[in-house]
Structures are given as C-alpha cells and as structure tokens.
Amino acid sequence: MRGQWFIDGTWQPLEEEESNLIEQEHLNCFRGQQMQENFDIEVSKSIDGKDAVHSFKLSRNHVDWHSVDEVYLYSDATTSKIARTVTQKLGFSKVSSSGTRLHRGYVEEATLEDKPSQTTHIVFVVHGIGQKMDQGRIIKNTAMMREAARKIEERHFSNHETHVEFLPVEWRSKLTLDG
C-alpha cells in the first residue's frame, strides 16, 4: 500500500485507516476535479462559520476541505478545541491556530498496470578508504549513479521492462541483521 495522505512539513503518512477514510471522502467529493492553486468553487460555511467546502468527521479528528488541494486536519481533543476557541477569539483563523495541512500523495488513481519494472540487476556501490572524513557521501553518490543509469535506461532500453538497482554500502557503519 502506498501512502495517500501526508502531513505538511514532515511528509509523514497518516495512519492507513484514517488515510483510507479521508481518501474515500475526497474521491466522493472531488473525483475528476483538477488539483491546482486557484480552485473556483462556491464556498459554503461550515458549522463553526469558517470557509470550508466540505468537512468530514473521524474518530479523534475532523478534516476540512477549503478546495480540492487545500485540506486541513484538526484534533477534536478537548484541549485542542479550547486552544482553537481562544486563538479564534483573539482573531486568528482556525487554519492558522490549530490546523495541520494535509497533502495528497498522488493526483491520478493507481491502475493494475502501475507497478515498478522488474529489477534484473543489483549493483552494490561501496566507497573506498579515502572517504573517512566524508561520511554519508556514498548515499549521495549512489543516488547520482542511480539517476544517470535511469537516463541511460530510458534512452537506450525504453522497450525493456527491467532495470538496474543501485544500493549503497557504507562499510564503516555497524551492520545489524534480523536476529
């Protein structure tokens, strides 16, 4: 299962159960509408009088949609409600006082054909002894090699459904295995 809804800033995925409920509600309300910054839609007033196109109640939270791509998660814990009420009375908006913006992880729905190509080769990228003072660079170098290989694959092997995977090996790090 790939991530569907992510928390702004950290890009941590929401719990799968909540994410699935939010995704289903999102599709029910916005299926076929484009995600963009300027979304023209009749804005309705939610129960608390703030601009929201749609609201959805979860077990411990609720979600407000201000547009197809402007979605906020609010805690329904008593302390959060009190803090939200106080900050709103001071003139702050609901969004700025306690809302956590959510991002949808993808624009298009997945199809059965959406799957990564089969990995046919694995290349272990190992740094030399000269990298003592430059820790972590092997990961960056591997990412650069991976990107260069992807470009070559696209240019010369676009009709193949296989690819090479590059894995960095930082041998100065302690190796921990399952067990």
DANORMO-V358576 format. One record per backbone hydrogen bond with DSSP energy under -1.0 kcal/mol. NH is the residue of the N-H (numbers start at 1). CO is the residue of the C=O. If there is no record, write none. Layout:
<<NH	CO> <NH	CO>>
This chain:
<<6	103> <7	12> <8	101> <10	8> <11	7> <14	5> <19	15> <20	16> <21	17> <22	18> <23	19> <24	20> <25	21> <26	22> <27	23> <28	24> <29	25> <30	26> <31	27> <33	30> <46	50> <49	46> <52	44> <53	65> <54	65> <56	63> <58	61> <62	74> <63	56> <64	72> <65	54> <66	70> <72	64> <73	100> <74	62> <76	60> <81	77> <82	78> <83	79> <84	80> <85	81> <86	82> <87	83> <88	84> <89	85> <90	86> <91	88> <92	87> <97	93> <98	94> <99	95> <100	73> <102	71> <103	6> <105	4> <114	111> <115	113> <118	161> <120	163> <121	163> <123	165> <125	167> <131	128> <134	131> <137	134> <140	136> <141	137> <142	138> <143	139> <144	140> <145	141> <146	142> <147	143> <148	144> <149	145> <150	146> <151	147> <152	148> <153	149> <154	150> <155	151> <156	152> <157	153> <160	157> <163	118> <165	121> <167	123> <169	125> <171	169> <173	170>>
